[in-house]
Amino acid sequence: MPGIGKVTQKMVKGVRVYTDESGRSFSFPPAAGRPLLDYIDPRIDLTKPIYEQVMKLQAKDEAASAKAKKRKRQAAIA
């Protein structure tokens, strides 16, 4: 599914239908009751290469987690 701008979703006869700004629609059967948009990180721009964005976001999240752990250790020592 191309990610062009905003994507909207609605239920039609038990099937989720996603429509992008270009007017194209894509339908998917329900997947364990979770909408497709729940699986996509909102920080990812679907109009750009996804893999590179995911790798950068993971590195950023890991760095933030490491900083939080370091602050927590320092607070426990003080």
Secondary structure, DSSP 8 states (H G I E B T S, - for coil): ----S--EEEEETTEEEEE-TTS-EEEE--BTTB-GGGTS-TT--TTS-HHHHHHHHHHHHHHHHHHHHHHHHHHHH-
